[in-house]
Amino acid sequence: MTVVIDCNIFVMCLTSRSPYHEIYKSLISGKFHLAVSVDIILEYEEIIQDKYGVATAHALKTLLTELANVHYIHPHYHWQLIRADVDDNKYCDCAIAGQADYIVTEDKHFDILRKIPFPSLTTITIDRFLEIIRTI
């Protein structure tokens, strides 16, 4: 299973006190594949640095470059599927180019994807993703 994880979801998984930390541990143990692009990594780094500091952001970026189940995708086409927040399109483009099964997000801007027949993208919530991981 390959997923693209929205930055806010990733932030929720990092701390060991989070009920979603199991997602982060599952990534490290290779239970699923993560598709990322340079733009996604830069957003992860920026937001995590703001919330947890430079050292944590650097450690995460290093980890994501070393894990065999993290796949760097280079989207060559920009679909512009989300107009309400065009910055979210980087996740859609990565999911399409990386043939991801899901985009994990709680962001309501992604709801428009349910109305777009092509390209087909499936979004799931963090709780649903946690359920799926527990069955793997």
C-alpha positions in Angstrom: 0.0 0.0 0.0 1.3 3.4 -1.0 0.1 6.6 0.6 0.7 10.3 0.5 0.4 11.9 3.9 -0.7 15.5 4.3 1.7 17.5 6.4 -0.7 18.2 9.3 -1.3 14.4 9.6 2.4 13.8 9.6 2.9 16.3 12.4 0.1 14.6 14.5 2.0 11.3 14.3 5.5 12.4 15.4 5.2 12.7 19.1 5.1 9.5 21.1 2.3 11.0 23.2 0.0 11.1 20.2 -2.7 8.4 19.7 -1.5 8.4 16.1 2.2 7.7 16.8 1.5 4.2 15.6 1.4 5.5 12.1 4.9 6.9 12.4 6.2 3.7 13.9 4.5 1.7 11.1 6.3 3.8 8.5 9.6 3.1 10.2 8.9 -0.6 10.3 7.9 -0.7 6.6 4.2 -1.5 7.0 3.4 0.9 4.1 5.0 2.9 1.4 5.1 6.7 1.5 5.2 8.7 -1.7 6.8 12.2 -1.3 7.9 14.9 -3.6 10.5 17.6 -3.0 7.7 20.1 -2.4 6.1 17.8 0.2 9.5 17.2 2.0 10.1 21.0 2.1 6.7 21.6 3.6 7.2 18.8 6.2 10.6 20.3 7.1 9.2 23.9 7.4 6.2 22.9 9.5 8.0 20.5 11.8 10.8 22.9 12.3 8.2 25.5 13.5 6.5 23.0 15.8 9.4 20.9 17.1 12.6 22.7 16.2 15.5 22.4 13.6 17.0 19.2 15.0 13.7 17.3 14.8 13.1 18.6 11.3 16.6 17.6 10.1 16.3 14.2 11.7 13.0 13.5 10.0 14.3 14.7 6.6 17.3 12.4 7.0 15.1 9.5 8.1 12.9 10.0 5.0 15.8 9.8 2.7 17.1 6.6 4.3 13.9 4.5 4.6 13.5 2.0 1.7 9.7 2.4 1.8 9.8 6.1 1.2 9.6 6.8 -2.6 10.6 10.2 -4.0 8.2 11.0 -6.8 8.9 13.7 -9.4 5.5 14.8 -10.8 5.9 16.0 -14.4 2.4 17.3 -14.7 0.4 19.6 -12.4 -3.2 18.8 -12.4 -4.5 21.8 -10.4 -7.4 19.8 -9.0 -7.8 21.9 -5.8 -8.6 25.5 -6.4 -9.6 26.5 -2.8 -6.0 26.0 -1.6 -3.7 25.5 -4.6 -0.8 24.6 -2.2 -2.6 21.3 -1.6 -2.2 20.3 -5.2 1.4 19.0 -4.5 -0.2 16.1 -2.6 -2.5 15.3 -5.5 0.2 15.5 -8.1 2.4 13.2 -6.0 -0.4 10.7 -5.4 -1.2 10.5 -9.2 2.5 10.2 -10.3 3.3 7.8 -7.5 0.1 5.7 -8.0 -0.8 6.1 -4.4 -3.7 4.1 -3.0 -4.7 7.0 -0.6 -4.1 10.5 0.4 -4.3 10.7 4.2 -5.7 14.0 5.2 -8.2 15.8 7.4 -8.2 18.9 5.2 -11.6 19.7 3.8 -10.1 21.2 0.6 -9.5 17.6 -0.5 -13.2 16.9 -0.5 -13.5 18.2 -4.0 -11.6 15.1 -5.2 -14.7 13.0 -4.6 -16.5 14.9 -7.3 -13.7 14.6 -9.9 -14.0 11.4 -11.9 -10.5 11.6 -13.5 -7.9 11.4 -12.3 -9.3 9.2 -9.5 -7.9 9.9 -6.0 -9.0 8.5 -2.8 -8.7 10.4 0.5 -9.0 8.9 3.9 -8.9 10.3 7.4 -6.2 9.6 9.9 -8.5 7.4 11.9 -9.3 5.2 8.9 -5.7 5.0 8.0 -4.9 3.8 11.5 -7.6 1.1 11.2 -6.0 0.0 7.9 -2.5 -0.2 9.4 -3.7 -2.3 12.3 -5.0 -4.9 9.8 -1.7 -5.2 8.0 
